[in-house]
């Protein structure tokens, strides 16, 4: 294997821990998918964007839903369009290849340049979904039965897979991945993250906002803990609203930006004073 072309060191818009950067680079070097788990809002999806940006590669995103099948990522045979064209006497209707549409995995394989492929929220699909992708992710190829053509990756993509840990993934799938769990950022890392978005945020305002934010996250009865992205939105709202640092704890202004459930709002207003 040739020397790695580039090394991921985070990006100007994405602060990554040393452990996360190491996991990305190990996955690239070993040519294995990187499976990233963590609670919502810890920057899993943004990681793929940052890797693509830092390495100067195109990003292809395959958003997984509860109805997604592995086949969707490979290709689709548009029989309806072919039928329609046949009825209206379109030329080339016998050329089945015209009606084969590649999915996101197929698109990544067909790219002349290496791409970053994000398979986002894999745990939303059914349990068979990860197993159904084992061959394709291992061998980096798949077969189109209708045209008897094998689509083989021209350049092996950098594959990043995210999971919100809502359900366990199959062991056979886990064995093929490099695994990294993104811990929720501590206050030092969080300050660094916020400052990448708002470098001129006033120190006192940031410290007071973070104090309330982390206090809310420690409340046991909270059903939906606020995430990093919600803290960033809240600090933006506080700045736009001209809120002083002293008002944050006393009045909890714009608290609906970080607390999104009615019952959580009641709990927060009682606990944070």
WOVEN-V118671 format. One record per residue. N is the residue number from 1. RES is the residue in three letters. PHI is phi in radians with two decimals (999 if undefined). Layout:
BEGIN
N&RES&PHI, N&RES&PHI
END
This chain:
BEGIN
1&UNK&999, 2&UNK&-1.23, 3&UNK&-1.16, 4&UNK&-1.05, 5&UNK&-1.17, 6&UNK&-2.52, 7&UNK&-2.20, 8&UNK&-1.42, 9&UNK&-2.17, 10&UNK&1.41, 11&UNK&-2.49, 12&UNK&-1.11, 13&UNK&-1.87, 14&UNK&-2.43, 15&UNK&-1.65, 16&UNK&-2.00, 17&UNK&-1.22, 18&UNK&-0.99, 19&UNK&-1.13, 20&UNK&-1.18, 21&UNK&-1.07, 22&UNK&-1.12, 23&UNK&-1.09, 24&UNK&-1.05, 25&UNK&-1.23, 26&UNK&-1.16, 27&UNK&-1.08, 28&UNK&-1.15, 29&UNK&-1.15, 30&UNK&-1.52, 31&UNK&0.98, 32&UNK&-2.13, 33&UNK&-1.13, 34&UNK&-1.76, 35&UNK&-1.68, 36&UNK&-1.98, 37&UNK&-1.97, 38&UNK&2.77, 39&UNK&-1.19, 40&UNK&-0.95, 41&UNK&1.55, 42&UNK&-1.66, 43&UNK&1.59, 44&UNK&-1.18, 45&UNK&-1.14, 46&UNK&-1.11, 47&UNK&-1.01, 48&UNK&-1.07, 49&UNK&-1.11, 50&UNK&-1.18, 51&UNK&-1.11, 52&UNK&-1.07, 53&UNK&-1.12, 54&UNK&-1.17, 55&UNK&-1.66, 56&UNK&1.18, 57&UNK&-2.09, 58&UNK&-1.26, 59&UNK&-1.83, 60&UNK&-1.98, 61&UNK&-1.94, 62&UNK&-1.92, 63&UNK&-1.42, 64&UNK&-1.60, 65&UNK&-2.07, 66&UNK&-1.12, 67&UNK&-1.66, 68&UNK&-1.19, 69&UNK&-1.95, 70&UNK&-0.99, 71&UNK&-0.98, 72&UNK&-1.02, 73&UNK&-1.41, 74&UNK&-1.53, 75&UNK&-2.85, 76&UNK&-2.27, 77&UNK&-1.72, 78&UNK&-1.48, 79&UNK&-1.17, 80&UNK&-1.11, 81&UNK&-1.12, 82&UNK&-1.15, 83&UNK&-1.10, 84&UNK&-1.07, 85&UNK&-1.10, 86&UNK&-1.12, 87&UNK&-1.16, 88&UNK&-1.78, 89&UNK&1.20, 90&UNK&-1.11, 91&UNK&-1.31, 92&UNK&1.40, 93&UNK&-1.16, 94&UNK&-1.38, 95&UNK&-1.51, 96&UNK&-1.06, 97&UNK&-0.98, 98&UNK&-1.10, 99&UNK&-1.86, 100&UNK&-1.67, 101&UNK&-1.94, 102&UNK&-1.25, 103&UNK&-1.47, 104&UNK&-1.16, 105&UNK&-1.17, 106&UNK&-1.05, 107&UNK&-1.09, 108&UNK&-1.14, 109&UNK&-1.17, 110&UNK&-1.37, 111&UNK&-1.14, 112&UNK&-1.21, 113&UNK&-1.78, 114&UNK&-1.12, 115&UNK&-2.07, 116&UNK&-1.74, 117&UNK&-1.88, 118&UNK&-1.75, 119&UNK&-1.78, 120&UNK&-1.67, 121&UNK&1.09, 122&UNK&-1.10, 123&UNK&-1.31, 124&UNK&-1.32, 125&UNK&-1.39, 126&UNK&-1.27, 127&UNK&-1.12, 128&UNK&-1.32, 129&UNK&-0.96, 130&UNK&-1.06, 131&UNK&-1.11, 132&UNK&-1.21, 133&UNK&-1.77, 134&UNK&-1.00, 135&UNK&-1.06, 136&UNK&-1.10, 137&UNK&-1.29, 138&UNK&-1.32, 139&UNK&-1.57, 140&UNK&0.99, 141&UNK&-2.76, 142&UNK&-2.68, 143&UNK&-1.91, 144&UNK&-1.68, 145&UNK&-1.10, 146&UNK&-1.12, 147&UNK&-1.99, 148&UNK&0.95, 149&UNK&-2.07, 150&UNK&-1.70, 151&UNK&-1.67, 152&UNK&-2.01, 153&UNK&-1.05, 154&UNK&-1.24, 155&UNK&-2.34, 156&UNK&-1.05, 157&UNK&-1.23, 158&UNK&-1.45, 159&UNK&-1.79, 160&UNK&-2.08, 161&UNK&-2.07, 162&UNK&-1.94, 163&UNK&-2.56, 164&UNK&-1.54, 165&UNK&1.09, 166&UNK&-1.31, 167&UNK&-2.57, 168&UNK&-1.26, 169&UNK&-1.70, 170&UNK&-1.09, 171&UNK&-1.02, 172&UNK&-1.05, 173&UNK&-1.28, 174&UNK&-1.07, 175&UNK&-1.08, 176&UNK&-1.57, 177&UNK&-1.96, 178&UNK&-1.53, 179&UNK&-1.94, 180&UNK&-2.48, 181&UNK&-1.76, 182&UNK&-1.46, 183&UNK&-1.20, 184&UNK&-1.14, 185&UNK&-1.05, 186&UNK&-1.35, 187&UNK&-1.12, 188&UNK&-1.17, 189&UNK&-1.17, 190&UNK&-1.09, 191&UNK&-1.06, 192&UNK&-1.10, 193&UNK&-1.10, 194&UNK&-1.06, 195&UNK&-1.24, 196&UNK&-1.19, 197&UNK&-1.57, 198&UNK&-2.30, 199&UNK&-1.08, 200&UNK&-1.77, 201&UNK&-1.07, 202&UNK&-1.20, 203&UNK&-0.97, 204&UNK&-1.12, 205&UNK&-1.10, 206&UNK&-1.08, 207&UNK&-1.11, 208&UNK&-1.16, 209&UNK&-1.12, 210&UNK&-1.16, 211&UNK&-1.08, 212&UNK&-1.11, 213&UNK&-1.00, 214&UNK&-1.23, 215&UNK&-1.13, 216&UNK&-1.08, 217&UNK&-1.14, 218&UNK&-1.52, 219&UNK&-1.19, 220&UNK&-1.14, 221&UNK&-1.44, 222&UNK&-1.20, 223&UNK&-1.44, 224&UNK&-2.19, 225&UNK&-1.21, 226&UNK&-1.14, 227&UNK&-1.83, 228&UNK&-1.00, 229&UNK&-1.11, 230&UNK&-1.28, 231&UNK&-1.09, 232&UNK&-1.08, 233&UNK&-1.10, 234&UNK&-1.15, 235&UNK&-1.09, 236&UNK&-1.08, 237&UNK&-1.10, 238&UNK&-1.09, 239&UNK&-1.18, 240&UNK&-1.10, 241&UNK&-1.36, 242&UNK&1.15, 243&UNK&-1.33, 244&UNK&-1.41, 245&UNK&-1.01, 246&UNK&-1.18, 247&UNK&-1.34, 248&UNK&-1.05, 249&UNK&-1.23, 250&UNK&-1.24, 251&UNK&-1.99, 252&UNK&0.83, 253&UNK&-1.13, 254&UNK&0.93, 255&UNK&-1.10, 256&UNK&-1.15, 257&UNK&-1.28, 258&UNK&-1.94, 259&UNK&-2.02, 260&UNK&-1.88, 261&UNK&-2.01, 262&UNK&-0.95, 263&UNK&-1.15, 264&UNK&-1.18, 265&UNK&-1.02, 266&UNK&-1.08, 267&UNK&-1.09, 268&UNK&-1.08, 269&UNK&-1.13, 270&UNK&-1.42, 271&UNK&-1.53, 272&UNK&-1.68, 273&UNK&-2.47
END
